[in-house]
Amino acid sequence: MALKDITRKPKIGFLGIMQELYDNTLPNITKRQEGYAREVSARLTGVADVLFPKAARCREDIEEVLKIFAAEQVDGIMIVNLTYGPGLRLVNAFRDVSTPLFLANIQPEPRVTKAWNMDDLTYNQGVHGVQDTANSLIHLGKQFSVWSGDWKDEEFVKAFDVFASAAHAVAVMKETKVAVFGRMPGMGDILTDPHTFMRVIGPQVDHIGMGSIAAEMDKVNTQEIQAVIAYCKANFDMDPKLTQPQLEEAAKIQVAITKVLEAGGYDAFSLYFNEIGLDGRFKQTHMMAASNLMADGYGYAAEGDTNCASLMVAARALQADPQFTEMYAMDFELDAALQSHMGEGNWKVARKDKKPRLIDRPLGIGGLDNPPTVLFQGEPGPATLVSLVSLGADKYRLVVSQGEILDTEELPTVEMPYFFFKPATGVKECLNGWLKNGGTHHQVLHLGDTRAKWKAYCDLVGIQYVEV
């Protein structure tokens, strides 16, 4: 089973509400308002696939359209009152709906002018309809996002994009499966109850034995090994110290992990280095495999941290190429934190002006051989750092810091992916807030500013969102 394509466009259902009453006085109103709805849909096609079956003019229409959305497995539903429509008509259709909802309070024309007649007032009367709609949804206990304004405004497209991306991430997380190969003892901020995690956040977490990887390594053929090595030579500057046996062993580990993930339908994984180091069947740790699999789209976090590995999947659904990282040290002169990890890094975030390297890296964990390790600095510019915190019971929090990756000189003794992250609030203030809110020591990073999408995701799932 190949890795699911979660970078596809979100699929959003468009529920356009009217009522049949107006057909008596304006016989063409349904056709006219459906045309308006299709214009709105066309405006949004750049960020999502929008499904508009027809105008919903009665309770039966609304229920029929919702059944279409369920069959099409839409990620979210945008509700627009094309005219006024009685809110109670939504109750049965939405009673059991858990799909994220977006209430777009829009109308065909942006201004009320002296040229308007009663027909124009009817065409543009959605605002009092959406009030009835919102009230009914509140009585049903439904959460929903809201945007009011001119549908031709670029801000409408941006708001819809934020909602659609977040709704897509919610849907993706409900189907996510995470494989965990061991967990570092005593590491407290990576823990959560798996039942609660699956119910609230979505992912299923499975504990898998290292024997599954070892068994697949025995089956890896020469063609598969050479394909991985060719992939590395195409994407990295290769350290001349790397030996052919060293590369072949790293390739075997990568192929074997990939096959285990594919067989189980896993979207993410976490592997504790001592599970390899102390197992007795491995010659290297998994540094190269982790980096390449992240670049290929798998979620990853180290040391059995399935919370962060899951967050990597949500991050990829929001925007391509997230990075797994942690704060290694503080630099008060740069007002930044050095971000790195043992040797795993998504090289898709590497500096564009410097090709990532694959180096012969001494790493004595478990007394194993040197693992080929990807080495790069992060692309300078705006970046968003996030951490998923389990607060116990069924409460979770996302701690978020917006800042920038600095353009710094290389650190010649650092033999793992790294960069300096400078929070917009300053490293001291950021870390005070990070610690006070329980921010974890494993994080996910996006290039750019993705705060709005993360905030929307948290709102839809019911996670507390905190910026520091």
C-alpha positions as CSV (number, residue, x, y, z in Angstrom):
1,M,0.0,0.0,0.0
2,A,1.6,3.2,-1.2
3,L,1.8,6.3,1.0
4,K,-1.5,8.2,0.7
5,D,-1.4,11.5,-1.2
6,I,-2.4,13.9,1.5
7,T,-1.1,16.9,-0.5
8,R,-4.1,16.8,-2.8
9,K,-6.5,19.7,-2.9
10,P,-9.1,19.7,-0.1
11,K,-12.6,18.6,-1.2
12,I,-15.3,21.0,0.1
13,G,-19.0,20.6,-0.2
14,F,-21.0,23.8,-1.0
15,L,-24.5,23.8,0.7
16,G,-26.4,26.7,-0.8
17,I,-29.7,27.3,1.1
18,M,-32.8,28.8,-0.3
19,Q,-36.5,28.2,0.1
20,E,-39.2,27.4,-2.5
21,L,-41.4,30.3,-1.3
22,Y,-39.5,32.7,-3.6
23,D,-40.2,30.7,-6.7
24,N,-43.8,31.9,-6.7
25,T,-42.8,35.6,-7.1
26,L,-39.5,35.2,-8.9
27,P,-39.7,32.1,-11.1
28,N,-36.1,32.3,-12.2
29,I,-34.6,32.8,-8.8
30,T,-33.3,29.3,-8.2
31,K,-31.5,29.2,-11.6
32,R,-30.1,32.7,-10.9
33,Q,-28.8,31.9,-7.4
34,E,-27.4,28.6,-8.5
35,G,-25.4,30.5,-11.2
36,Y,-24.1,32.8,-8.4
37,A,-23.1,29.8,-6.3
38,R,-21.2,28.3,-9.3
39,E,-19.4,31.6,-9.7
40,V,-18.4,31.5,-6.1
41,S,-17.2,27.9,-6.5
42,A,-15.2,28.8,-9.6
43,R,-13.4,31.6,-7.6
44,L,-12.3,29.0,-5.0
45,T,-11.1,26.2,-7.3
46,G,-7.5,27.4,-7.0
47,V,-7.4,26.2,-3.4
48,A,-10.0,23.4,-3.2
49,D,-12.2,21.1,-5.3
50,V,-15.7,22.6,-4.6
51,L,-18.7,20.3,-5.0
52,F,-22.0,22.2,-5.5
53,P,-24.8,19.8,-6.5
54,K,-27.8,22.2,-6.5
55,A,-29.6,24.8,-4.4
56,A,-31.2,23.3,-1.4
57,R,-34.7,24.8,-1.3
58,C,-36.4,22.6,1.4
59,R,-35.5,20.2,4.2
60,E,-35.5,17.2,1.8
61,D,-33.0,19.0,-0.5
62,I,-30.7,19.7,2.4
63,E,-30.7,16.1,3.5
64,E,-30.2,14.9,-0.1
65,V,-27.2,17.2,-0.5
66,L,-25.7,16.2,2.8
67,K,-25.9,12.5,1.7
68,I,-24.1,13.4,-1.5
69,F,-21.3,15.1,0.5
70,A,-21.0,12.0,2.7
71,A,-20.8,9.7,-0.3
72,E,-18.1,11.9,-1.8
73,Q,-16.2,12.0,1.5
74,V,-15.8,15.8,1.5
75,D,-13.2,17.3,3.9
76,G,-15.5,20.1,4.9
77,I,-18.8,21.9,4.2
78,M,-19.2,25.5,3.2
79,I,-22.7,26.8,4.0
80,V,-24.0,29.8,2.1
81,N,-27.5,31.3,2.4
82,L,-28.4,32.1,-1.2
83,T,-31.5,33.6,0.2
84,Y,-33.3,33.3,3.6
85,G,-34.1,29.7,4.5
86,P,-35.7,28.5,7.8
87,G,-33.0,27.1,10.1
88,L,-35.0,24.2,11.5
89,R,-34.7,22.5,8.1
90,L,-31.0,21.8,8.9
91,V,-31.6,19.9,12.1
92,N,-32.1,16.4,10.8
93,A,-29.4,16.7,8.1
94,F,-26.8,18.0,10.5
95,R,-27.7,16.0,13.6
96,D,-24.9,13.4,13.2
97,V,-22.5,15.4,11.0
98,S,-18.9,15.7,12.3
99,T,-17.5,17.2,9.2
100,P,-15.9,20.7,9.7
101,L,-18.2,23.6,8.8
102,F,-17.6,27.0,7.3
103,L,-20.3,29.6,7.4
104,A,-19.7,32.1,4.5
105,N,-21.8,35.2,5.1
106,I,-21.7,36.5,1.6
107,Q,-24.2,37.9,-1.0
108,P,-24.1,38.5,-4.8
109,E,-23.6,42.3,-4.7
110,P,-21.3,44.2,-2.3
111,R,-23.5,47.4,-2.1
112,V,-27.1,48.4,-1.7
113,T,-27.9,51.1,-4.3
114,K,-30.8,53.3,-5.3
115,A,-31.2,51.2,-8.4
116,W,-32.2,48.1,-6.3
117,N,-35.8,46.9,-6.4
118,M,-37.5,44.2,-4.3
119,D,-36.0,41.5,-6.6
120,D,-32.5,42.7,-5.8
121,L,-33.3,42.7,-2.1
122,T,-34.5,39.1,-2.4
123,Y,-31.4,38.0,-4.3
124,N,-29.1,39.6,-1.6
125,Q,-30.9,38.8,1.6
126,G,-28.6,36.0,2.8
127,V,-27.5,37.8,5.9
128,H,-30.6,37.2,7.9
129,G,-30.8,33.6,6.6
130,V,-27.3,32.8,7.8
131,Q,-28.3,34.1,11.3
132,D,-31.0,31.5,11.5
133,T,-28.7,28.9,10.1
134,A,-26.0,29.7,12.7
135,N,-28.5,29.6,15.5
136,S,-29.7,26.2,14.5
137,L,-26.1,24.9,14.3
138,I,-25.4,26.3,17.8
139,H,-28.5,24.5,19.1
140,L,-27.1,21.3,17.6
141,G,-23.8,21.8,19.4
142,K,-21.8,22.2,16.2
143,Q,-18.6,24.2,15.9
144,F,-18.1,26.2,12.8
145,S,-15.8,28.8,11.2
146,V,-17.3,32.1,10.0
147,W,-16.4,34.7,7.4
148,S,-18.4,37.8,6.5
149,G,-17.6,40.0,3.5
150,D,-17.5,40.5,-0.2
151,W,-17.0,37.1,-2.0
152,K,-15.0,38.9,-4.7
153,D,-12.5,40.1,-2.1
154,E,-9.2,38.2,-2.0
155,E,-9.6,37.9,1.7
156,F,-12.5,35.5,1.1
157,V,-10.3,33.2,-0.9
158,K,-7.6,33.4,1.8
159,A,-10.2,32.6,4.6
160,F,-11.6,29.7,2.6
161,D,-8.1,28.4,1.9
162,V,-7.3,28.4,5.7
163,F,-10.6,26.6,6.5
164,A,-10.2,24.1,3.6
165,S,-6.6,23.2,4.6
166,A,-7.5,22.8,8.2
167,A,-10.6,20.7,7.3
168,H,-8.4,18.5,5.1
169,A,-5.9,18.0,8.0
170,V,-8.7,17.0,10.3
171,A,-9.9,14.4,7.8
172,V,-6.4,13.1,7.1
173,M,-5.7,12.7,10.9
174,K,-8.8,10.6,11.3
175,E,-7.3,8.1,8.8
176,T,-3.7,8.3,10.0
177,K,-1.8,5.3,11.2
178,V,1.5,5.6,13.1
179,A,4.1,2.8,13.6
180,V,6.3,3.1,16.7
181,F,9.4,1.0,17.1
182,G,10.4,1.3,20.7
183,R,10.2,4.3,23.1
184,M,12.8,6.0,25.1
185,P,12.3,5.3,28.8
186,G,11.5,8.2,31.1
187,M,10.8,10.7,28.3
188,G,7.6,12.2,29.7
189,D,6.6,14.9,27.2
190,I,6.0,12.4,24.4
191,L,3.3,10.4,26.2
192,T,-0.5,10.4,25.9
193,D,-3.2,7.8,26.3
194,P,-3.6,6.1,22.9
195,H,-7.4,5.7,23.2
196,T,-7.9,9.4,24.0
197,F,-5.4,10.4,21.3
198,M,-7.3,8.5,18.7
199,R,-10.7,9.8,19.8
200,V,-9.7,13.4,20.0
201,I,-6.9,13.8,17.4
202,G,-7.5,10.8,15.2
203,P,-4.3,8.7,14.6
204,Q,-4.1,5.0,15.4
205,V,-0.8,4.1,17.0
206,D,0.6,0.6,16.6
207,H,3.7,-0.7,18.4
208,I,5.8,-2.8,16.0
209,G,8.7,-5.1,16.7
210,M,12.2,-4.5,15.2
211,G,11.9,-8.1,13.8
212,S,9.6,-6.8,11.1
213,I,12.3,-4.5,9.8
214,A,15.0,-7.2,10.1
215,A,12.9,-9.7,8.2
216,E,12.4,-7.3,5.4
217,M,16.1,-6.5,5.2
218,D,16.8,-10.1,4.5
219,K,14.6,-9.8,1.4
220,V,16.0,-6.6,-0.1
221,N,17.5,-7.2,-3.5
222,T,20.4,-5.5,-5.3
223,Q,18.1,-3.4,-7.6
224,E,16.3,-1.9,-4.6
225,I,19.6,-1.1,-3.0
226,Q,21.0,0.5,-6.1
227,A,17.8,2.6,-6.6
228,V,18.2,4.1,-3.1
229,I,21.9,4.9,-3.7
230,A,21.1,6.5,-7.1
231,Y,18.5,8.6,-5.3
232,C,21.0,9.8,-2.8
233,K,23.6,10.6,-5.5
234,A,21.0,12.6,-7.4
235,N,20.0,14.7,-4.3
236,F,23.1,15.0,-2.2
237,D,26.8,15.9,-2.4
238,M,28.3,12.6,-1.4
239,D,31.1,12.4,1.2
240,P,34.1,10.6,-0.4
241,K,34.6,8.9,2.9
242,L,31.4,6.9,2.5
243,T,32.0,3.3,1.5
244,Q,29.9,1.2,-0.8
245,P,29.1,-1.4,2.0
246,Q,28.1,1.5,4.3
247,L,25.7,2.9,1.7
248,E,24.3,-0.5,0.9
249,E,23.5,-1.2,4.5
250,A,21.8,2.2,4.9
251,A,19.8,1.6,1.8
252,K,18.7,-1.9,3.0
253,I,17.4,-0.3,6.3
254,Q,15.5,2.4,4.3
255,V,13.9,-0.2,1.9
256,A,13.0,-2.4,4.8
257,I,11.4,0.3,6.9
258,T,9.5,1.5,3.8
259,K,8.1,-2.0,3.1
260,V,6.9,-2.3,6.7
261,L,5.2,1.0,6.6
262,E,3.6,0.2,3.2
263,A,2.4,-3.2,4.3
264,G,0.7,-1.7,7.4
265,G,-0.7,1.4,5.6
266,Y,1.3,3.7,7.9
267,D,1.6,7.4,7.3
268,A,4.2,8.1,10.0
269,F,6.7,6.3,12.2
270,S,8.9,6.8,15.2
271,L,12.0,4.8,16.0
272,Y,14.0,4.8,19.2
273,F,17.7,4.6,18.4
274,N,18.5,2.0,21.1
275,E,16.0,-0.4,19.6
276,I,18.4,-0.6,16.7
277,G,21.6,-0.2,18.7
278,L,20.8,-3.0,21.2
279,D,18.9,-5.3,18.9
280,G,21.9,-7.2,17.6
281,R,20.7,-7.6,14.0
282,F,21.6,-4.1,12.7
283,K,25.0,-2.6,11.7
284,Q,23.8,1.1,11.6
285,T,21.1,3.4,13.0
286,H,18.4,4.7,10.7
287,M,19.6,8.3,10.1
288,M,19.5,8.2,6.3
289,A,16.2,6.3,6.1
290,A,14.5,8.8,8.5
291,S,15.6,11.8,6.4
292,N,14.8,10.4,3.0
293,L,11.4,9.1,4.2
294,M,10.5,12.5,5.6
295,A,11.4,14.0,2.2
296,D,9.2,11.4,0.5
297,G,6.2,12.5,2.7
298,Y,6.2,10.2,5.7
299,G,5.7,11.7,9.2
300,Y,8.6,11.1,11.5
301,A,9.7,11.8,15.1
302,A,12.4,10.2,17.1
303,E,12.5,8.1,20.3
304,G,8.9,6.8,20.2
305,D,7.3,10.2,20.1
306,T,4.1,9.4,18.3
307,N,2.5,12.7,19.2
308,C,5.1,14.6,17.2
309,A,5.1,12.0,14.4
310,S,1.3,12.4,14.1
311,L,1.7,16.2,14.1
312,M,4.0,15.8,11.1
313,V,1.2,14.3,9.1
314,A,-1.2,17.1,10.0
315,A,1.5,19.6,9.1
316,R,2.0,18.0,5.7
317,A,-1.8,18.2,5.1
318,L,-1.7,21.9,5.8
319,Q,1.5,22.6,3.8
320,A,4.1,20.5,2.1
321,D,7.5,19.6,3.6
322,P,7.4,19.9,7.3
323,Q,10.5,19.4,9.3
324,F,11.0,17.4,12.6
325,T,13.4,19.2,14.9
326,E,14.2,20.1,18.5
327,M,15.8,23.0,20.4
328,Y,19.4,22.1,21.0
329,A,20.9,25.2,22.5
330,M,20.2,28.9,23.0
331,D,22.3,31.7,21.4
332,F,21.6,35.0,23.2
333,E,23.7,37.0,20.9
334,L,21.7,35.8,17.9
335,D,18.5,35.9,20.0
336,A,17.8,32.5,18.6
337,A,17.7,28.7,19.3
338,L,19.9,26.2,17.5
339,Q,17.5,23.6,16.1
340,S,18.7,20.1,15.3
341,H,18.4,16.5,16.2
342,M,20.6,13.4,16.1
343,G,20.8,13.2,12.4
344,E,17.2,13.1,11.0
345,G,16.0,16.0,8.9
346,N,13.7,16.7,6.0
347,W,16.2,18.0,3.5
348,K,13.4,19.6,1.4
349,V,13.8,22.5,3.8
350,A,17.5,22.9,3.1
351,R,19.1,26.1,1.9
352,K,18.4,26.5,-1.8
353,D,21.9,27.8,-2.5
354,K,23.6,24.8,-1.0
355,K,23.0,21.2,-1.9
356,P,22.5,18.9,1.1
357,R,25.4,16.5,1.9
358,L,25.4,12.9,2.8
359,I,28.3,12.4,5.1
360,D,30.2,9.6,6.9
361,R,29.1,10.5,10.5
362,P,30.6,8.9,13.6
363,L,27.7,8.0,15.9
364,G,28.6,5.4,18.5
365,I,25.1,4.5,19.7
366,G,24.9,0.8,20.5
367,G,28.5,0.3,19.2
368,L,27.3,0.3,15.6
369,D,29.0,1.5,12.4
370,N,28.9,5.1,11.2
371,P,25.5,5.8,9.7
372,P,25.4,7.9,6.5
373,T,23.8,11.1,7.6
374,V,22.2,13.9,5.7
375,L,23.6,17.3,6.6
376,F,22.2,20.7,5.7
377,Q,21.2,24.1,7.0
378,G,17.6,25.3,6.9
379,E,16.5,27.8,4.2
380,P,16.6,31.4,5.7
381,G,13.3,33.2,6.0
382,P,10.0,33.1,7.9
383,A,9.2,29.9,9.7
384,T,6.6,28.5,12.1
385,L,7.5,26.2,15.0
386,V,4.7,24.1,16.7
387,S,4.5,21.6,19.5
388,L,1.6,19.3,20.5
389,V,1.2,19.0,24.3
390,S,-0.9,16.4,26.1
391,L,-2.5,18.0,29.1
392,G,-4.0,14.8,30.5
393,A,-7.7,13.6,30.3
394,D,-8.8,14.6,26.8
395,K,-7.1,18.0,26.7
396,Y,-4.4,18.9,24.2
397,R,-2.6,22.2,23.4
398,L,-0.7,23.4,20.4
399,V,2.2,25.8,21.4
400,V,3.2,27.9,18.4
401,S,6.1,30.3,17.8
402,Q,6.5,32.4,14.6
403,G,9.9,33.6,13.7
404,E,12.6,33.2,11.1
405,I,15.5,30.9,10.2
406,L,18.6,33.0,10.3
407,D,21.2,33.2,7.5
408,T,24.2,32.1,9.4
409,E,27.7,30.7,8.7
410,E,28.2,27.0,8.8
411,L,29.1,25.2,12.1
412,P,31.9,22.9,11.0
413,T,31.6,20.6,14.0
414,V,27.8,20.0,13.7
415,E,27.3,16.8,11.8
416,M,23.5,16.8,11.6
417,P,20.8,19.0,10.0
418,Y,20.6,22.4,11.8
419,F,19.5,26.0,11.7
420,F,19.0,28.9,14.0
421,F,15.4,29.8,14.7
422,K,14.8,33.4,15.9
423,P,11.4,33.8,17.5
424,A,9.5,37.0,16.7
425,T,9.1,37.5,20.5
426,G,12.8,36.9,21.2
427,V,14.3,33.7,22.4
428,K,14.0,34.5,26.1
429,E,10.3,35.5,26.0
430,C,9.5,32.7,23.6
431,L,11.0,30.1,25.8
432,N,9.4,31.5,28.9
433,G,6.1,31.1,27.2
434,W,7.1,27.7,25.8
435,L,7.9,26.3,29.2
436,K,5.0,27.8,31.0
437,N,2.6,26.2,28.4
438,G,4.4,22.8,28.5
439,G,5.8,23.0,25.0
440,T,7.6,19.7,24.2
441,H,11.2,19.1,23.3
442,H,10.3,17.7,19.9
443,Q,8.7,20.1,17.4
444,V,7.5,20.5,13.8
445,L,8.6,23.3,11.6
446,H,7.2,24.9,8.5
447,L,8.9,27.3,6.2
448,G,6.7,30.4,6.0
449,D,3.9,31.6,8.3
450,T,1.3,28.8,8.8
451,R,-0.2,30.2,12.0
452,A,-3.7,30.8,10.6
453,K,-4.0,27.3,9.3
454,W,-2.8,25.8,12.6
455,K,-5.2,28.1,14.5
456,A,-8.1,26.9,12.3
457,Y,-7.1,23.3,12.7
458,C,-7.1,23.7,16.5
459,D,-10.5,25.3,16.4
460,L,-11.9,22.5,14.4
461,V,-10.5,19.7,16.5
462,G,-11.0,21.4,19.9
463,I,-7.3,21.9,20.8
464,Q,-6.1,24.9,22.7
465,Y,-4.0,27.2,20.6
466,V,-1.2,29.3,22.3
467,E,1.3,31.6,20.7
468,V,4.5,32.4,22.5
